[in-house]
Amino acid sequence: MAMKQFAQRMVLAFALICLPATAQAQPFPTGPISIVVPLAPGDAADIAARALGEEISRLLKTPVLAINQRGQTPKKDQ
């Protein structure tokens, strides 16, 4: 009886170990990659983000977009 339980537990353990190996990941990236630049277009950060985007695009063979979204600057106390 103990040998049968041991065999069942070993089969269950083996099945649980092999279960993650059957999961399939989706390919990365599935769409264009966006780099958000929180400064004005033409700023040094924008130029660097666009240069970085070109290199990433070349390596991953997917479009990389540099998007400029200016944030609201905090106001100083008056």
N, C-alpha and C positions, 0 to 999 in steps of 0.2 A: 504494500500500500504506500509506503513512504517513497519507494522508488518511482511509482506512478506519479505521485504529486511532484516529485523532483523533476521528472521529465516534462510534466505539464508546465511547470514554472519556467523551465529552461526554454521551452518552445514559445511561451508568452514573452519572456525577456528578449529572445531573438527577434520576435515579430515587432516588439516595441523599438528595438534598436534599428531595425531596417525601415520602419515607417517613415522617418524623416527623409530618407534617401529617395523615396518615390515622389516627393513633392517637387513640382516644377516651378521655377522662378520665371517671371516674365522678363523679356529682354529689356535692358536698360540702355539708353533712355527710350521711352516710347514716343516722345514728342520733342519739340524744340526746348532748349534750356534757356532760361531767362536769368540775366544778371541785373539786379536792381541797383542803380547808382542813385544815391540820395542827394545828388548835387546837380548843378546846371549843366546842360550840354556844352561840350568844349572845354570843360574843366579838366584838370590833370587826372582826377579820379575817373572821369568819363573816358579819357583817352586810354588810360591803363586798362579799364574794364573791356574796352573794345579790342585792344591788343590781346588781352587774355582770352577773350571770346573767340578770336580768330584761331589761336593755338588750340584751344579746346575743341573747336569745330573741326579742325584738321585732324586731330587725334581720334576723336570719337565718331567722325563722319556724320555729324548731325548739326542742324543749325543752332547757333548760339546768339541770342539777342541781348544787347545792352539797352536796358530801359531806364530812362531818366525820370525819376519821380521826386520832385523837390518837396521836402518836408516843411512843416511850419517851424520856424525858428522860435525859440523861447524869447519872450519879451523881457527886457530889463526893467527893474523897479524904477519908477519915476520919482 
